[in-house]
Amino acid sequence: MKLTRNLMRGQSLIEVLVAFGVVVMVGMALITASLATQRTSISARNKSQATELAQQYLEQVRVIRDVKGFSVPVTGCRTIDYSTSSNPALWAISSGVCTGLAPADGEQVTLNNIIYYRKVNFSVITTNLSTKAVVKVDWKEGTNDRSVS
């Protein structure tokens, strides 16, 4: 009878180790999920900022088109030179400065310690002789190259 009482008095070492192992595994799962959520959130913020930069650049191209027009079809990879003035009448589409070495080509913009490179690629649509503009924004996210067009 005495032996049975001693076995029922407390937790055994094995039970304590199993409980500790379960707590550690649950904790690691929560930390992993938290880190994945944080990475996804940062990636979504960067993509949102890049999309906003692309929209802004496209609006600037539209302003140049509306103010100056495209008398000669502009083609190729270009950037906008608005450094001389905030007056859209003085803005210009620069000559080809894109190196093709993504992401480090185009105009550099830094937001929240992320360096974005934005550029616009013009092409002429021959059926109606209109000009198509596609803005591309590149950035590095950790070791990965990301882009939005």
Salt bridges, closest charged atoms under 4 A:
GLU59 OE2 - ARG62 NH1 2.55
ASP66 OD1 - ARG65 NE 3.05
ASP105 OD1 - LYS119 NZ 2.99
GLU107 OE1 - ARG118 NE 2.88
ASP138 OD2 - LYS119 NZ 2.49
ASP138 OD1 - LYS136 NZ 3.82
GLU141 OE2 - ARG146 NE 3.42
ASP145 OD1 - LYS140 NZ 2.71
